[in-house]
Amino acid sequence: MNDSNESPTRRISGLTATSIVVANMIGTGIFTSLGFQVGGLPSGFAILMLWLVGGVCAMCGALCYAELATALPRSGGEYHYLGRIYHPSLGFMAGWISATAGFAAPVALAAMAFGTYLTGLVPGVPPLVASLAVVWLATPMLLGTAKMGSWFQNSTTVLKVALIVAVIVAGCFISKVQPLSFMPQAGDGKLIASTPFAISLVYVMFAYSGWNASTYISGELRNPARVLLVSVGLGTLVVTVLYLAVNAVFLRSTPMDEMAKMPDKVAVALTTGPYLFGAAGTKIMAACICVGLISTVSAMMWIGPRVTMVMGEDLRGLRWFAGKNRHGTPMRAILAQFALVNLFLLTSSFEQVAEATMFILQLCAFLTVMGVFVLRWKQPDLERPYRTWGYPVTPLVFGAVSLWMLWHLLVSKRAESLIGLGTGVVGLILYLLSVKNRPSSPRPDPTHEPQ
């Protein structure tokens, strides 16, 4: 039987699950990453290869997560997978990271970007005030019914994709284009093997983060064995195509040196506006991006608290976070994440948070994908409704790219990487403190609940 506390009803459709994946992936990264890349990679081909490598890596990860999510069908993401595959302490550490860096920090980053772009639309509005406002306005939408949340998420995601497509179409019809080739040129191979490429991959993988979003709510999905694969696979494919097209449009329309020397690289998309839409281009781009970031904030504020909720169900010391309102919404976990997001907004900068969170999140994703090998070895007879396409190459590709990126990040951004690792250590300490209060009779494992 289903655990009533874990999954009271399966209310989330495949459309909403895919919308959540797309909304989580298309956030700040697509509008901010290019400014950090063009200085070290002055090549159209190298930059598009960067985004293609990121897309392939994300797809490999998504296919691996789909196997784990259908074999171990419970909400919670890495908290559930790493705890089941390796050890509960590692699962708790991953859950702690997801509850803090994994969702609260990216929500803050999306809100920070919203504030930055809103100043291009409405000059004089303090960016911090705008950042706080979008979080305060989006959160109440998540405290109601799942139907209301699904409607809001689907509509804002469709609007976001439509606006991005409009930007791409506009880029195809501009009269003046930059003298830039997207075909391989002499020296591109050296650029692709360089440290700037690896470091830029950090920002790209940050932009792609969210391809596993629907696995965090697998306990609430209708027909999860089918919906999980479709949502992560289709969502990642759609976003990869959009990312390649948007970056090609930005590079085709705007001089590289102008983007590279911008003092505020987070606002790079505003620089492209006049080249795409003329005199009103800055305001048009700012409006498009602000609307899109609303769905990003909503999606991450929706699914992030599910991790905290599941942790509260398992550990008596965190039981307060498992509380739900009459609609079955994890109200306490949402409010806890809301408070943490506000803390990030008031104390953190974009680049520091992005680099620190990306390191530790990529490390957790690496361990989870490698878990496909471990779980097949430890439980070869476990029912797997879906098996990773391309196994064992698929997880090996993800693992190789992840290790390469993590190594370069650790060497070049040591302080930020250590901050990320420190976040994980704090999680382990909290586990040691909370495990003493674990119930003597463990909760039933819903891994084999009927589909």
C-alpha positions in Angstrom: 0.0 0.0 0.0 1.0 3.6 -0.6 2.2 5.5 2.5 -0.4 8.1 3.1 2.1 10.5 4.4 4.5 10.1 1.5 2.0 10.2 -1.3 -1.6 11.0 -0.4 -2.6 11.3 -4.1 -0.8 11.3 -7.4 -2.0 14.7 -8.6 0.7 15.9 -10.9 0.3 15.3 -14.7 3.0 14.7 -17.3 2.5 18.2 -18.7 3.1 19.8 -15.3 6.1 17.5 -14.7 7.6 18.5 -18.0 6.8 22.2 -17.3 8.6 21.9 -14.0 11.7 20.5 -15.7 11.7 23.2 -18.3 11.0 26.0 -15.8 13.8 24.8 -13.5 16.3 24.6 -16.3 15.5 27.9 -18.0 16.4 30.3 -15.3 19.2 32.8 -14.8 21.9 30.8 -16.6 20.7 31.3 -20.2 20.6 35.1 -19.6 23.8 35.5 -17.6 26.3 32.8 -18.6 27.4 34.2 -21.9 28.9 37.3 -20.3 31.3 35.0 -18.3 32.2 32.9 -21.4 33.1 35.3 -24.3 36.2 36.7 -22.6 38.0 33.3 -22.4 36.4 31.7 -25.4 36.4 34.2 -28.3 35.0 31.7 -30.8 31.4 31.1 -31.9 32.1 27.4 -32.5 33.7 26.9 -29.1 30.8 28.5 -27.3 28.2 26.5 -29.1 30.2 23.4 -28.4 30.2 24.4 -24.8 26.4 24.5 -24.7 26.2 21.2 -26.7 28.5 19.4 -24.3 26.3 20.7 -21.5 23.2 19.5 -23.2 24.6 16.0 -23.9 25.8 15.8 -20.3 22.4 16.8 -19.0 20.6 14.3 -21.2 23.0 11.5 -20.0 22.2 12.5 -16.4 18.5 12.7 -17.1 18.4 9.2 -18.6 20.3 7.8 -15.6 18.0 9.5 -13.1 15.0 8.1 -14.9 16.2 4.6 -14.2 16.8 5.3 -10.5 13.5 7.2 -10.1 11.4 4.4 -11.6 13.3 1.7 -9.7 13.1 3.7 -6.4 9.8 5.6 -6.7 9.8 8.0 -3.9 10.0 11.8 -3.7 13.1 13.4 -2.4 15.7 13.2 -5.3 19.3 12.6 -4.2 18.2 12.4 -0.6 16.3 9.2 -1.4 18.7 7.8 -4.0 22.0 8.2 -2.2 20.5 7.1 1.1 19.2 3.8 -0.5 22.2 3.2 -2.8 25.1 4.1 -0.5 24.2 5.0 3.1 21.6 7.1 4.9 24.3 9.6 6.0 25.2 10.4 2.4 21.5 10.7 1.6 21.0 13.1 4.4 23.9 15.2 3.3 22.5 15.3 -0.2 19.1 16.3 1.2 20.6 19.0 3.2 22.4 20.4 0.2 19.2 20.2 -1.9 17.2 22.0 0.8 19.8 24.8 1.0 22.1 25.1 -1.9 20.1 23.0 -4.3 16.9 25.1 -4.4 17.1 28.0 -2.0 20.3 29.4 -3.5 19.0 29.1 -7.2 15.7 30.7 -6.2 17.7 33.6 -4.8 19.8 33.7 -7.9 16.7 33.8 -10.1 15.2 36.5 -7.9 18.5 38.5 -8.1 18.5 38.3 -11.8 14.8 39.4 -11.8 15.8 42.5 -9.9 18.7 43.2 -12.2 16.6 43.0 -15.4 13.6 44.9 -13.9 15.9 47.9 -13.5 16.3 47.8 -17.3 12.5 47.9 -17.6 11.6 50.3 -14.8 14.7 52.5 -14.0 15.0 53.5 -10.4 13.5 50.3 -8.8 16.1 49.0 -6.3 17.2 45.5 -7.5 17.1 44.0 -4.0 13.5 45.2 -3.5 12.4 43.7 -6.8 14.2 40.4 -5.9 12.4 40.2 -2.6 9.1 41.1 -4.1 9.0 38.3 -6.7 9.7 35.7 -4.0 7.1 37.2 -1.7 4.5 37.3 -4.5 5.2 33.8 -5.9 5.2 31.9 -2.6 1.5 32.3 -1.7 0.6 30.7 -5.1 2.3 27.5 -3.8 0.4 27.2 -0.6 -3.0 26.4 -2.2 -4.1 23.3 -4.1 -2.0 21.3 -6.5 -4.4 22.2 -9.2 -3.8 26.0 -8.7 -0.1 25.4 -8.5 -0.1 23.3 -11.7 -2.1 25.9 -13.6 0.2 28.7 -12.6 3.3 26.7 -13.4 2.1 25.5 -16.8 0.9 28.9 -17.9 4.0 30.8 -16.9 6.3 28.1 -18.5 4.4 28.2 -21.8 4.7 32.0 -21.8 8.4 31.8 -21.0 9.1 29.4 -23.9 7.0 31.5 -26.3 9.0 34.6 -25.4 12.3 32.8 -25.9 11.1 31.6 -29.3 10.1 35.2 -30.2 13.7 36.3 -29.3 15.1 33.5 -31.5 12.8 34.5 -34.4 13.8 38.1 -34.1 17.5 37.1 -34.3 16.9 35.4 -37.6 15.7 38.5 -39.2 18.2 41.2 -38.1 19.8 43.0 -41.0 23.3 43.5 -39.4 25.1 40.4 -38.2 28.5 40.0 -36.5 31.5 38.7 -38.5 31.4 35.4 -36.6 31.5 31.8 -37.8 29.9 28.9 -36.0 32.0 26.5 -38.0 35.2 25.2 -36.5 38.3 27.4 -37.0 42.0 27.1 -36.4 42.6 27.1 -32.6 39.1 26.0 -31.6 40.4 22.6 -30.5 42.8 24.2 -28.2 40.1 26.4 -26.7 37.8 23.4 -26.1 40.6 21.7 -24.2 41.4 24.8 -22.1 40.7 25.7 -18.5 38.4 28.6 -19.6 36.3 26.0 -21.4 36.1 23.8 -18.3 35.3 26.8 -16.0 32.7 28.1 -18.4 31.1 24.6 -18.3 30.4 25.4 -14.7 28.1 28.2 -15.7 26.6 26.1 -18.5 25.9 23.2 -16.2 24.3 25.7 -13.8 22.1 26.8 -16.7 21.2 23.2 -17.4 20.6 22.3 -13.7 17.0 21.3 -13.2 16.9 18.4 -15.7 16.2 16.1 -12.8 13.5 18.3 -11.3 10.6 15.9 -11.7 12.4 13.2 -9.8 12.0 15.2 -6.6 8.2 14.9 -6.8 8.0 11.3 -8.2 5.7 10.3 -5.3 3.1 12.7 -6.5 3.2 11.9 -10.3 0.5 10.1 -12.1 1.9 7.0 -13.8 5.5 7.8 -12.6 7.2 5.0 -14.6 6.2 6.8 -17.9 6.0 10.4 -16.8 9.4 10.5 -15.3 11.2 9.4 -18.5 9.1 11.7 -20.7 9.5 14.7 -18.4 13.2 14.6 -17.9 14.0 13.4 -21.5 11.7 15.8 -23.4 12.3 18.7 -21.1 16.1 18.4 -21.5 15.9 18.0 -25.2 13.6 21.1 -25.6 15.9 23.2 -23.4 19.1 22.1 -25.2 17.7 23.2 -28.5 16.5 26.6 -27.1 19.9 27.2 -25.4 21.8 26.6 -28.6 19.5 28.8 -30.6 19.5 31.7 -28.1 23.2 31.7 -27.7 23.7 31.7 -31.5 21.3 34.7 -31.7 23.1 36.6 -29.0 26.5 36.0 -30.6 25.2 36.7 -34.1 23.7 40.0 -33.1 26.0 41.5 -30.5 29.8 42.2 -30.6 31.7 39.8 -28.4 34.1 42.4 -27.1 31.1 44.5 -25.9 29.7 41.6 -23.9 33.2 40.7 -22.6 33.9 44.1 -21.2 30.6 44.6 -19.5 31.1 45.5 -15.8 27.9 43.7 -14.9 28.0 40.4 -16.8 24.8 39.2 -15.2 22.9 41.7 -17.4 24.4 40.5 -20.7 21.0 39.9 -22.2 20.1 43.6 -21.9 23.1 44.4 -24.0 21.7 42.3 -26.8 18.3 43.9 -26.7 19.1 47.0 -28.9 20.8 44.8 -31.5 17.7 42.6 -31.8 14.8 45.1 -31.3 16.2 48.6 -31.8 15.9 51.5 -29.5 13.3 49.8 -27.3 15.3 46.6 -27.2 16.6 46.9 -23.6 13.1 47.2 -22.2 11.7 44.4 -24.4 14.4 42.0 -23.3 14.0 43.0 -19.7 10.3 42.3 -19.8 10.7 38.9 -21.5 13.3 37.8 -19.0 11.4 39.1 -16.0 8.3 37.1 -17.0 10.3 34.0 -17.6 12.1 34.2 -14.2 8.7 34.2 -12.4 8.1 30.6 -13.5 11.6 29.6 -12.5 11.1 31.0 -9.0 7.8 29.3 -8.8 9.0 25.9 -9.9 12.0 25.7 -7.5 9.9 27.0 -4.6 7.4 24.3 -5.4 9.6 21.2 -5.6 12.5 22.1 -3.2 10.4 21.9 -0.1 9.4 18.3 -1.0 12.9 17.2 -0.1 12.7 18.8 3.3 9.2 17.3 3.8 10.5 13.8 3.1 13.4 14.3 5.4 11.0 15.4 8.1 8.9 12.2 7.6 12.0 10.1 8.1 13.7 11.8 11.0 12.0 12.7 14.2 14.4 15.7 14.8 13.1 17.2 11.6 9.5 16.1 11.9 8.2 19.7 12.1 9.1 20.2 8.4 6.8 17.3 7.4 3.7 19.3 8.3 1.1 19.9 5.6 -2.0 22.1 5.3 -5.5 20.9 4.4 -4.6 20.8 0.7 -1.7 18.3 1.3 0.9 21.1 0.6 4.1 21.0 2.7 3.4 24.5 4.1 6.1 24.4 6.8 8.8 23.3 4.4 7.8 26.0 1.9 8.0 28.7 4.5 11.4 27.4 5.7 12.7 27.6 2.2 11.1 31.0 1.8 13.0 32.3 4.9 16.3 30.8 3.6 15.8 32.4 0.1 15.4 35.8 1.8 18.6 35.2 3.7 20.5 34.4 0.5 19.2 37.6 -1.1 20.3 39.7 1.8 23.8 38.3 2.2 25.0 36.7 -1.1 26.4 37.7 -4.5 25.5 36.0 -7.8 28.9 34.7 -8.8 29.9 33.4 -5.3 26.7 31.5 -4.8 26.6 30.1 -8.3 30.1 28.7 -8.1 29.8 27.3 -4.6 26.4 25.6 -5.2 27.4 24.3 -8.6 30.4 22.4 -7.3 28.6 20.6 -4.5 25.5 20.0 -6.6 27.5 18.5 -9.5 29.3 16.3 -7.0 26.0 14.9 -5.7 24.7 14.5 -9.2 27.9 12.6 -10.1 27.4 10.2 -7.1 23.8 9.7 -8.0 24.5 8.8 -11.6 27.3 6.5 -10.6 24.7 4.9 -8.3 23.2 3.3 -11.5 26.3 1.0 -11.5 26.2 0.4 -7.8 22.4 -0.4 -7.7 22.7 -2.8 -10.6 25.5 -4.6 -8.8 23.8 -4.6 -5.3 20.3 -5.3 -6.5 20.4 -7.0 -9.9 16.9 -8.4 -9.5 15.2 -5.1 -8.5 12.3 -4.3 -10.8 13.4 -1.5 -13.3 10.5 -0.2 -15.4 13.1 1.7 -17.4 16.8 1.0 -18.0 19.2 3.7 -19.0 19.5 4.0 -22.8 23.1 3.6 -23.9 24.3 2.0 -20.6 27.2 1.9 -19.6 28.3 4.7 -21.9 25.6 7.1 -20.8 26.6 7.3 -17.1 30.3 7.2 -18.0 29.9 10.2 -20.2 28.2 12.1 -17.5 30.8 11.0 -14.9 33.8 12.0 -17.1 32.5 15.4 -17.9 31.5 16.0 -14.2 35.0 15.0 -12.9 36.8 17.1 -15.5 34.6 20.1 -14.6 34.9 19.6 -10.8 38.7 19.3 -11.0 39.2 22.5 -12.9 36.7 24.3 -10.6 38.5 23.1 -7.5 41.9 24.3 -8.9 40.6 27.7 -10.2 37.9 28.5 -7.7 39.2 26.8 -4.6 37.6 29.0 -2.0 34.1 28.8 -3.5 34.5 25.0 -4.0 35.5 24.5 -0.4 32.5 26.6 0.8 30.3 24.1 -1.2 32.1 21.2 0.4 31.7 22.8 3.8 27.9 22.9 3.2 28.0 19.1 2.8 30.1 18.7 6.0 27.5 20.7 7.9 24.9 18.2 6.5 26.8 15.3 7.9 27.1 16.9 11.3 23.4 17.5 11.3 22.8 13.9 10.4 24.9 12.7 13.3 22.9 14.9 15.6 19.5 14.0 14.2 20.0 10.3 13.8 20.0 9.9 17.6 16.3 10.9 17.5 15.4 8.4 14.7 12.2 6.4 15.5 13.0 2.9 16.8 10.7 1.4 14.1 11.6 2.7 10.7 8.9 4.0 8.3 7.8 1.5 5.6 10.0 1.8 2.5 7.7 2.8 -0.4 10.2 1.8 -3.0 8.0 -1.1 -4.2 4.6 0.7 -3.9 2.2 -0.2 -6.7 2.3 2.0 -9.7 
